[in-house]
C-alpha cells in the first residue's frame, strides 16, 4: 500500500534534519518556495510529484524508496545505528555515511544485474579471554595465519583495498571531516559487510585502516550482529578490540619476520637506521611508525629507541612518493585529479567499473547510471566524458 503524503513528508523532514540540510536549500533545488516545501513536509501537498522525490533523494543522499515505501526500513535502521555510534558527527560526515550506505546497496544491485559472483567471507577467528596482551598476541597470530591462508608469504601487499574486496567485503573511501575517524565497518542488511575508510588520512594510513577494519571483519562479527557497526577512531588505545585490530594490521601489512630479510643497520648509526626504516616503509607501503614498531617486535630496537623515534619523528615518506594503487594507469594529470575527486567523494574503481559495464551492456539506463552516482543526467554524461569511461 502506497504511503500517504503525510508519511512521505514526515520521512523527508526526518532525513533532511538528520543531515542538517536547510529547508530553503531543498526548496531551491525543487524550484519552489520554502513555504511550499514545508507544505510537502507537513503532508499538505497531495500528490507529491515523483520528480520532487528523485531530486530530494539525490540531494539528501537517500534512496528514493526510503521516502515512498518501507522496503528499505532495515537499511535505514542500520544507517541510524552508525550515526548513533559516531561521536558528534559533522553534518558532512552524516551525508558521507548516507552516500556510503547507498553505494554499498547499489554495488550489490550492479553485481546482481551483471551476474558478478560475490566472494564469501573468510571464517571468523576465535575470540580470546579479555586480557590486553592476549588481544595483541591474537591479532598478530591471526595476521600471520591470514597471510598464510592467502598465500602471501612475506611479500608486500600492493593493493590492500582489492585484497579485502576479494574476501567478500565491500570497500569504499570518502573524505571525512572528523580527522580522528579512521574507518567504519557495517553489516548492511542487503549488501553484507562493508567498510568505509577516511580518505582525508595519509595514503599509507588508509592502507593501515583498511587492514584494521579487515581485522574487525575477521574477529568481530558478533559485534556487527549486535550493534550493526564498528567505528574506529585513531587513538582508541584503551579499547581491546581496537588494540587487537591495530596489531593485526601492522603484522598483516609488514610481518615482523620480514624485517629479518634486511641487513641490520650499523650499531649506533642513526643515519643508517633511518635510511633502512624508509626503505622498508616504501617496500611494504606502510608509514615509518609501523616499521619502527615491527622492528621492535622483531627484537631490533629497544623501547628507548622507539620512544625517541616517536618523539622526534625523524623519518617520513613524502606524500608524492606514495602512489594510490586504485588509480588507473596512464592518466593525464587532469584525469588523475578527476579520479581522485571521484574516489574521495565515495566511489571506488571497482564500483565505477561495475557501473561502466552495466551501462555499456545496456543493463541500466543513463538515468539509473546517474542515480547510482547521485548526479543529474547531464552531470552523469559529463562525468562519463571527463573520466574517460569507455561505454
C-alpha positions, 0 to 999 in steps of 0.5 A: 500500500502506497504511503500517504503524503503525510508519511512521505513528508514526515520521512523527508523532514526526518532525513533532511534534519538528520543531515542538517540540510536547510529547508530553503536549500531543498526548496531551491533545488525543487524550484519552489518556495520554502513555504511550499516545501514545508507544505510537502513536509507537513503532508499538505501537498497531495500528490507529491510529484515523483520528480520532487522525490528523485531530486530530494533523494539525490540531494539528501543522499537517500534512496528514493524508496526510503521516502515512498515505501518501507522496503528499505526500513532495515537499511535505514535502521542500520544507517541510524545505528552508525550515526548513533555510534559516531561521536558528534558527527559533522553534518558532512560526515552524516551525508558521507555515511548516507552516500556510503550506505547507498553505494554499498546497496547499489554495488550489490544491485550492479553485481546482481544485474551483471551476474558478478559472483560475490566472494564469501567471507573468510571464517571468523577467528576465535575470540580470546579471554579479555586480557590486553596482551592476549588481544595483541598476541591474537591479532598478530597470530591471526595476521600471520595465519591470514597471510598464510591462508592467502598465500602471501608469504612475506611479500608486500601487499600492493593493493590492500583495498582489492585484497579485502574486496576479494574476501567478500567485503565491500570497500569504499573511501570518502573524505571525512571531516572528523580527522580522528575517524579512521574507518567504519565497518557495517553489516548492511542488511542487503549488501553484507559487510562493508567498510568505509575508510577516511580518505582525508588520512595519509595514503599509507594510513588508509592502507593501515585502516583498511587492514584494521577494519579487515581485522574487525571483519575477521574477529568481530562479527558478533559485534556487527550482529549486535550493534550493526557497526564498528567505528574506529577512531585513531587513538582508541588505545584503551579499547581491546578490540581496537588494540587487537585490530591495530596489531593485526594490521601492522603484522598483516601489512609488514610481518615482523619476520620480514624485517629479518630479510634486511641487513641490520643497520650499523650499531649506533648509526642513526643515519643508517637506521633511518635510511633502512626504516624508509626503505622498508616503509616504501617496500611494504607501503606502510608509514615509518611508525609501523616499521619502527614498531615491527622492528621492535617486535622483531627484537631490533630496537629497544623501547628507548629507541622507539620512544625517541623515534616517536618523539622526534619523528625523524623519518617520513615518506613524502606524500608524492612518493606514495602512489594510490594503487586504485588509480588507473594507469596512464592518466593525464594529470587532469584525469588523475585529479578527476579520479581522485575527486571521484574516489574521495567523494565515495566511489571506488574503481571497482564500483565505477567499473561495475557501473561502466559495464552495466551501462555499456551492456545496456543493463541500466539506463543513463538515468539509473547510471546517474542515480547510482552516482547521485548526479543529474543526467547531464552531470552523469554524461559529463562525468562519463566524458571527463573520466574517460569511461569507455561505454 
